[in-house]
Amino acid sequence: MKSIKTLAFGLFVVLFLSFSQTEAEAHSPDLHEGSTGQGVTELQSILQKLGYLQVNPTGYYGSLTKTAVSQFQRDFNVPSTGYTGSLTRSKLDQVKMMARVVHGEARGESYKGQVGVAAVILNRMDSNQFPNSAYNVIFQRNAFTAVNDGQYWLAPNASAYQAVRDAYLGWDPSGGATYYYNPAGVSDKWIYSRTVITKIGKHYFAK
């Protein structure tokens, strides 16, 4: 009965997130130099955590924010316009989801270990054995413990965001892994059938 309730809850969360994400994308305004408001504050907060904006959020989209957005766009393969439209918002949402996983799964690990977790998500997106979007990789059934136990919803810190950035920029300390696990928390012995590539902190990274 407990497993049925857990599965039902997980399905509800995925459906709710899918609907909420679609609704948010439909109603989020484009942001540009001169824009003001909560949307700008949230954008600036993410840019600051990523290391692109060196001042505290003000809620005003000025030249510093435009430059930070341009830098983000260049690093994350979005046309570098300094203008925050749908493509940039979509990429920011993807980064935010990945940072939530990194924070939920590896906030007690070294920075290298956090980058390794972010790299595993990207490696799965690039593999034909997994879904090809961050959302579908992250919310694939039982893919990440942090999603199952709710730690995904903790607010990610700057370290988690910057680990995602560095993974996007090509650093893969996992060595191309598509799996990782902590032996102390393994409940499904199947994971031991995967070939271990490297160990970082408490996590074994495998293919």
N, C-alpha and C positions, 0 to 999 in steps of 0.2 A: 504493500500500500504506500509506504514511504517513497519508494522509487517511482511509483506512478505519479504521486504528487509532485516530486522533484522534476520529472519530465514535463508535466503539465505546466509547472511554473516557468521552466526554461523556455517552453514553446511560447508562453504568454509574453515573456520578456523580449524574445526575438521579434515577435509580431508587433509588439508595442514600439520597440525601437525602430523597426522598419517604417511604421506609420509615422512616428514622431520625426524621424530623419527626413522623410519625404515632405511632411508639413513644414518643417523648419526651412528646408531648402526652397520651398515654394514662396515663403513669406519673408525670407531674409533679404534686406535691401542691399544693393551694391554700395560699397563704401569707397570714398575717394577724398582727395585733398579738400579740406573744408568741411567734411562731414563731422558730426558730433553725436554724442549719446552713448548709451550702454553698449551698443554693438561695437563701437570704436574702442571702448574700454576693455571689452572682452578680447578683441583682436590684439590690442596692445599688450594685454597680460600674457597671451600666448607667445607673441613675438619676443617679449622680455624673457620668458622662461627658455625660449629657444636660443637666446643670446644675440638676437638681432637688434633689439631695442635696449638702449643703455639708460633710459630714464623711466620713472614710474608712470603707469597709465594716467592719462589726463582726460580722456574722453574726447579729445580734439585730434582730428586727422591732419596733422601738419606735415612739414617737409621731412622731419625725422621718421615719422611713421611711414611715409611714402617710400623713403629710402630703405627702411627695414622690410617693408613688403616686397620691394624689388629684389632685395637680397634673398629673402625666403623663396620667391618665385624662381630665381636662378638656380638655387640649390635643389629645389624640388620639381624641376622640369615643368614649370608653368611659364607661359610668356611673361617676360619681365616688363610690366607696365606701371607698377606702383599703384595700380587700381585693383581693388578687391571685388572681383566679380564672382560668378558661379564656379569657375574652374578653381580659383584660389580658395574659395570657401570649402569646396569639396576636398581639396588637398589638406586644408587645415583640419577638417573633420577627421580625415584619415589619420593625420598625425596625432590628434587628440585621442582617438581610440587606441592607437598603438601605445601612446604614453600611459594610458590607463592600464594596459596589460603589463607593461614594463614595471610600473609602480606596484601593481597588485601582485605580480609574480616575483619580482627581484629587488625590491627596495632595500632589503637587507644585504644584498650582494655588492661586490665591488662595481665600480663604473664599467669596467670591462665586461663583467657579467651581465650588466644591464644592456649594454650594446649588443651582446650575444643574443639576448632574448628578442630584442628588436629585429636583429638580423634573421632570426628563425622565422618571424612573421613574413619578412620580405622574401625569404627563400621559399616559403610555402606558396606565396603569391606567384612566384616564378616557376613553380613545379606543376607539371600536368597531373600530379597526384592529389592536388588540393585545389580549392576554389581560387579564382584569380583576382579577388578584391579583398582589401583589408577587412571590410565588414564581414564578408562571408567566411574568411579564414578565422577571424576572431570568434565569431558566433557559431562556428561549426560545432555540432554536438560533442560535448566533453573534450573540446580541443584545449581549453585552458582552465585550470583550477580556479583562477581569480574570477572568471565569469560565473562558474558554478557556485562558488561560496560567497559571492558578493563583493569581494575586495576590488573588483574592477571599478566599482563606483567610488572608491576613494579618490580624492583630488590629487592628481599627479604633481610631483614637485619638478623643479627645474632640471634636476639630474635625469629624470625619466624622459623629459622632452628632448634634452640634448643628446641622450642616447639614441633616440629615434633619428634625430638629425644626422648624427655621425654614421649610423647604419645606412641611411639614405645616401650619404656621401661616399659610401663604399667600404667602410670598415666592417669586416665580418670576423670577429674573433672566434666565432663558432666553427669556422672552417667549412662553411656550406651546409651546416646542419639543418634538418627540418624537424627535429625533435630535441627536447631537453627534459631532464627529470632530476629530481632529488631522490636518491634511493631511500632516504628515511621516510619519505611520504608516499612511496609507490603502493598502490592498491591493486593495480592490474599488472601482473607479471609479464604481460605481452611486451611491454616496453623493453625488457631485457633482450629481446630478439634483435633489436636494432644495433647497428654497428657504431660503437662509440668513437668519436673523432677526437674530442678533447674534454677536459674537465676545467671548469672555472668556478672557484668557490665550491658551493655545495651542489652545483648543477653539472650533470653529465650531458654533453651535446652529442647527438647521434643522427645517423641517416637511416 
